[in-house]
Amino acid sequence: MHNIFKMNYYLQNQVKKYGVIYFVFFTFLVFYFLNFDKYTNLFSTDFKFFYKPEGLLIVEQLLEFNFKNINFLDFYLIPKLITGVLLKLTSNEQNFSVLSNFVNIIALFYSIYFYSKTFDTKNKNRIILIFFIIFFIYLGNWVWVFWKLADIYFLFSCSLIFYFLSEFIVKQKKFMLVYVFLFTFISLLTKPNSAIIIPFIFSSVFLFYIYKKNFFKVLFILLIIYSLLFPLSVFFLTKFDFNNGIFNYFISSGKILWNYEYSYEKFMKDFLLSESNFTYLIYHYFIFLKKILYQITFLRETYSFKHNLFLLIYVSLIYSFLIINFDYLRKNYDILLKLTILLYFFSILFYSSLFTCSEPNRCQLFFLIPLYMLTALSINNSLIKLISIFK
């Protein structure tokens, strides 16, 4: 009887804190089935050429105990394995798509759940409701869930890393680091982008324990140093023909997006510059800064004017609320704020240094979700202040 009352109390507490997540989850499922044909027949290029054939092969090798031909250090092992298992469990591609979409939706909402567990407040359901309004108002935040991509699994593993790291910092539970490193290893087998997690974890421990003072000052100095040195380093690598294939492909070639390049010749033409070493050096700084702006603003030259206008308003409102209530967030949600900024910081530099994803949300949602959480907390605080004025 005691266990029944304990379970009942736990369930009531979960509904009280996270009831909105459950409600929106079931609403989203209904939305999916009302638009069944539209969202069931979405298959990414990665799925068709990599996850499907290689996933089926991995599952067959596992069933035959043929482990020697499996690359267990493959950066995409997890999505390939999950895809292979789901394909084996279903009779045709449509059934696979339905099951995959259902799994992906669950992973998305569990990711949101774990990020939301990193802060505590009296009005959690209201905060989460504001978060969902911010999240769902932009189609790009959620439509990719139906495309059978690795990003959803990376998002899920990152949410667990973020949660356990937060628990480690707040509650001083050292064993939480075991979970942090476990899911970091899993994330490394999910998507190459997970390399971001490694500096994120170590810098978190360093800045929260070893160097507690001047958190934002340290990050700002690191940003300036890196922004000055990285383009300069790439310039010398390309100028003196070192073995720099990856840097040449992503930086010197002007590969701003996967589907958009900005060449050195176009740079000279646009700014009426003549060819010289100095011009070539400035070009590298220009490309690097342009990529940073792409990440921060979401804007893309491949998007329509209306799309970019919407993004400009959308992103401006998010940053405005974060700036307006920055002191409030720092005083009341310091750990969430700093962890989000660290994840944001390393992600922006990573994408700007190597590649910039054509779709901002699909590649960035692992740090956008906690950023949206902070925005929801900020909006809620502004609403409380506004209501108190009218009272």
N, C-alpha and C positions, 0 to 999 in steps of 0.2 A: 504493500500500500504506500509506504514511504517513497519507493522508487517511482510509483505512478504519479504521486504529487510532485516529485522532483522533476520528472519529465514534462509534466503539464506546465510547471512554472517556467521551465526552459523554453518550451514552445511559445508560451505567451510572451516571454521576454524577446524571443527572436522576431515574432510578429510585430511587437511594439517598436523594435529597433529597425527591422529590415523588411517590414510588410510591403513597402512600396516596391522593393526589388522583386518579390514574389508576384505581386500584382502586374507589374510591367512585363515580367517574364512570360506569364500566361497570355497577356495582351499581345505580346510580340509573336508568340506561337500562333494565335488566332489570325493575326495579320499575315503571317507567312502562309497559312493554309488558305486564306482568302485570295492570296496572290500566288497560288501554288505553281502554276505553269511558268510564271515569270521568273521566280527565284529557284525553281528546282532544276531548270535547264541551264544553269550557269557553271561553266567549267573553265578554269584558268589554263593558260598555256603550260605552266609548271605542272599542273595535274596531268595533262595529256601526255607530255613528253618525259616527265621524270617520276612523279609520285606513283602514277598508276602502273607503268611497266616495271619499274624497279621495286615498287612496294610489293607487287604480286610475286616477284622473283625472291625477295627477302623472306616472305612468308613461306613459300615453297621450300626454300633452303632450311628454314627453321624446322619445318615439319619433317624434313628428311635428316635432321641433325647434321646438316652440311654447314658447319659454322666457319670453316676455314675460308670460304669464298665471300663471307659477309664482312663489309667494312664497318666495324663497330665504332669507328671514329668519324664517320660521315657526318658532315655538318647538317644534313637533312635526313638523318636516320629516323628520327621520331615521326615526322609527317609521312615519310615513305612507309614506315611500319604500320602506322594507324590506317593509312589509305589501303594498304594491302589487306589488313585484317578486316576492315569494313567491306571491301570488295569480296572477300571470301565468304562473309556472312550473308551477303545479299545475292539475289538471283540475277539481277540485271542492273544496268547503270542508273536507271531512274530510282530504283529502290535504294541503291547505294547513295545517290544524291540526297534522298529524303533522310536517310539515317545519318549521313555526314552532316547535313544542315542542322539536324536536331542536336548532334554532339557538339557542333560548333556554337550553336546558340547557348547551350548549357555552359560551355567553356567561357563564352563571352560574359554571361551573367555571373558566373562564379568569380571571374577576374574582377568584375566590378565590386562584388561582395567582399573579396579579400582586400581590395584597395580601401573600401569604406570602413573596414575594421581597424584601420590604422589611426583613426581619430575617434574621439568620443564627444558627444554633445547631447543636450536634452532633447533637441528637435531633429534627431537623425533622419527620420522618415521625410521630413520637410526638406532637409538638405539633399537627400538622395533624389527626391522628386525634382528639385531645381536642377540637379545634375543631369537627370534624364531628359529634361527639356533642352538643356544645352547640348547634350549628346545626340539626341534624335533629330534636332532641328536641321542638322547637316547630314544629308544622305551619305556622304563619303565616310562618315564615322562607322557605319554599320553594314552597308550593302556588300562590302568585300567578304563578310562572314559566309556568304553563300557561294563564293567562287572557289572553294576547296584549296586554300592556300596555307602555307606554314605559319603565317603571321598569328593566327588565332592560338596556336599551341605555344608560340613564343610569348604572346600576351599573357596567357594563363600562367606559365612558369615564372614570368617576370613579376606577376602580381603576388605569387607566393614568396618569391625572394624579397620583394618590397615589404610584405607583411612580416615575415620572420625577422628581417633585419630591423624593422621598427620595434618588434617585440624585444629583440636583443638589446637595443639601445634604451628603450623606455623602462623595461622591467629587469634589466641586467641579468637575463637568463642566458648563460654562456652556451648551453646546449642548443639554443636556437641557431647558432652559427653552423651547426652540423646540417640542419635543414637548408640554410642559406647556400652552403657549398654543394649540397646534394642537388638542389634544383638549378644551381648555376651550371653544374655539369650536364644536367638534362637539357638546359637551354642551349648549351654549346652543341648539342646533337640535334637541335631543332632548326636553327637558322644562324648563318654567319654573323648577323647583326648582334648576336648575343655577346660578342667580344666587348661590347659597351659595358656589360654587367661587371666585368672584372675590375676596371678602374673605379666604377661606381661603388662597389663593395669596399675596396681598400681605402678609397678616399673618405668614405663614410666613417669607417672605423678611425682613421687618422684624424679627421676633423672633429669628430665627436668625443674622442678620448685623449689623443696625444696632443692635438693642437686645438683647443676648444675656443680660443679667442679669435676675433676678426675673421669669422667664417666667410662673410661676403667679400671682405677685403682680399683674402687669399684667392678666392675664385676669380675676382676681377683682375688681379695681377697675373694669374695663370692664363686667363683669356687674352690679355694684352701680349704676354710673352709668346704664347702659341701662335696668335694671329700675325705676329711680326716674323717669327722664325719659320713657320711651316711653308708659306709661299716662297720665302727666300731659299729654303732647302730644296724645294722642288725645282726652282729656277736653276740652281747649280747642278742638280742631278740631270736635268734635261740638257742643259747647256754643255756639259762636259761628258755627255754620253755614258753615264754610269748605267748599270743594270737597273733600270727604273720603269720596267714595263707597266706596273700597276699605276704608278704615279703619272706616267705619261698618258695612259689611257683615260684616267679620270680627271686630271688637271690640265696638262698641256694640250690635250686634244680638244679641250673645251667641252667635255662631256658633262654638262650641267645636270641634265636629266637623262634617263635612259633613251628618251625619244626626242631630245633637243640638244643641239650642240651650239656653242658660241666660239667660233674659231678666232685665232690670232689675227687673221686677215680681216675678219669682220670688225674686230675690236679697233684695229688701226683705221679702218674706213669710217666707222661710226664717230670716232673722236678726232679724226683728221690728224693722225699721228704718222710719223715716218718710222721705218724699221730701224731699231737699234737695241742694244742690250738693255738699256734703261726702259724702253717701251715694252720689251718682252718681260722684264721683271714686274713692271706695273700691271701687265696683263694677268700675271699669276695672282697678284693681290686682288685684282678686280674679280676674277673668277671665284676666288675663295670667298670674298665678301658677298658676291651675288648669290652664292649657294647658301650662305648664312641667312640672307634676307628671304630666300625661298622657304627655308625651314621655319623661320620666325613668323612670316606673314601668311604662309600657305599659298601665296599667289603663284601662278604659273603662266608663262607666255603662251602655252598651248591651250589655255582655257579661254572661254568666251568672255566678253566684256561683262555680261551679267553675272557670270560665275565669279569672276574676280571681284566685282563690286560687292557681291554678297559676302565673299570671304573677307574683304577689307573691313566691312561693317562688323561681321561676326568676330573676327580676331581682335579688332580694336576694342570692342565691348569687353571681351575676356580680359585683355591686358589692362584696360582702364579700371575694372573692378579689382583686379589684383593689386594695382598700384595704389588705388584709393584706400584700400583696407590692409595695406601691407603691414603696418604696425600692429593691427588687430590680429592678423594671422600669425605674426612673429611671436606675439605675447601668449596667444591661446593655442596655437597649433604649430609650435616651433619645429618639432621633429618631422611632421608631414611636409611642412614648407621647405625645410632644408634638404630632405631626401628627394623631394620632387625637383628642386632646383639643381641638385647634383646630377640626377638622372637626365634632366633637360640639358644641362651643360655639356655632359659627355656625349649625349646623342647628337646635339647640334654640331659639335666639333667633328664627330665621327662621320656623319653624313656629308658635311661640308668638305671634309678632307678627302673622302673617297668618292662616293656616289650620292646623288640626291634622287630619291624615289620619285617617280612621276606622280604617284598619288600620295599626298602628304599624310593622310590619316592612316592608311594601311600600315605604313612603316613606322609611324610615330605614336600610335595609339597607346603603346605601353607606358609612355610618359605623359601623354595627353589626358588619360583618365584621371590620374592624381591631380593634374593641373586643372581639369574641369571640376574636381572635388573642391579644390581650393577656391575656385571661382564661385561655386555654389555656396560655400561658407561665407564668402565675401558678400554675395548678393543678399543672402539671408541677413547678415549684419546690417547692410544698408537698408533693407526693408524694415527691420526692427527700429532703426533710428528714424526712418521716415514716419512710421506709425506713431512713435512717441512724440514727434513734433506736432502731428495733427491732434493727438489726444490732449 
